[in-house]
Amino acid sequence: MRRSSSNIYSKSSNRIDKVDSDDLDQVLKFSHSNSLQNNPNKSTSGPLDELVEAKSQLFENIVGYDEIKKIFNYVLNSSLPVHVLLVGPPGSAKTLFLMECMKLPRSYFTLGSHSTKAGMLDHLFNSRPKHLIVDEIEYMAVKDQAALLSLMETGILSETKFEKTRQSVMRTWVFASCNDEKKLLTPLLSRFFVLYFKKYDYKSFEKIANHILKRECNLEKELSTLIANLVWNKLKSRDIRDCIKIGRIAKNKDDIISIIKILKQYDKANMDKKE
């Protein structure tokens, strides 16, 4: 039976209370190989198979951006952590890439603006995710950015509270997005591969909406095109997630038109006019 260990606070700032099991990968692979030689009929399914399957299906919802996908494939197949920052305005493909990364096993998602309230550091210490996904990382508290820098630079997650420090060694890949990378701590920014995205034009937006709504909602092109058109022109949104939300609840053309009408009636800009 595998013995679990817990993170504790230590008076010594040099004390490391937990070592990531991923650091034993090479030993486990060797042991696994010998086990298969002794018992060739033994099942080989496990976390590694889940990761391979997840990687093979990753980014299928994204049309184009083949060069970006290639970078992600290199990063995900690296034996050591490599981190990626996606920079671009709202209404760019960076959000789609983060959504796809959330499908990876042992992943944890957080908003930069809520990292402290959501207990990001506690979650990292307790759950030890392999993939940390941060949206709007530029709004992350400075102390959380500093902790993240240590993790990315040294593989050591460290936090000090009440004059006590807890530390943990782990291997975590960080995938993050932001609108303005200049708001990040410079040392933290330097730890990322930084990739820049432009806003969608309508043609790209419609193409991506058609692709995703067919895969996720099984909508015909006529309906998905209508959703893309109305989201873009009526709601003035460039967020592909708005198309997905509507696609999940609309069954026909009348549903789509009705939903858009209600959303438009109760959107912020329209309510401000009424006031």
C-alpha positions, 0 to 999 in steps of 0.5 A: 500500500502506498503511504500518503504524506501530508504537508506541514508547516516547519520552522525551518525554511529549508525543510521540504515536507513532500516529494512528488511521486513524478520524480520517481518516474524513471524508477517506476518505468523500469519496475513496470518494464520488469513486471511486464516481462515476468507477466506479459498478460498483465494489463498496461492501462493506467495514468500514462494511458489516460495522459496519452489518450488525452493528448491525442484528443487535445485541440480537436475543437480548435480550427487552425493554429497548427503551429501553436498546437505543435508548440503545445505538443512539444511542451506536453511531451517534455520530460521536464516542466515547460510553461506557456503564456498565451497573450491576447485581447478578449475574443481571441483563441487563447481561451480555447487553448486553455479550455482544451488544457483543462481536459488533461488529467491532474489539471487544476484551473483557477482565475488569477483574480481569485487565486488567493480566495480560491486557495490556489496554494492550498490546492497545489500543496494538497492535490499536487496537480500536474497541470496548472491552468491560470486564466487572467494571470496578470490579476494574480496577487503578487504573493501568489505570483512569487510562489508560482515563480518559485515552483516554475523556476526550482520545482519547489512550492513554498509558502510562509504563514505566521513565521512558519514555512511549508515547502513541497517539491513537485513537477507542474506544467503551467499554462496561463493567459492574460490580456497584458503581460506587462502587469506580470512580475518580470521574473515570472514572465521570463519563465514562460514561452510567450505566444501572442494572439490577435482578435478573431475576424468574423470569418474565423469566428464563424468557422470555429463556432461551426466546428465546435458546435458540431462536435459538442452540440451536434448542431447542423451548420445552418444553426451553428452559423446562425448562432455565430452570426447573432452572437457576433452582430447582435450581442457584440460578443467575440467570446466563442463560449457564448456560442457554446452556451447557446448551442447547448440549450437551443434545439432549433432556429426559433430557440436560437432567435428567442435566446438571443433576443432575451440575452440582448434585452437583459445585457448590461448595455441595454439595462444601462440605457433604461436607467 
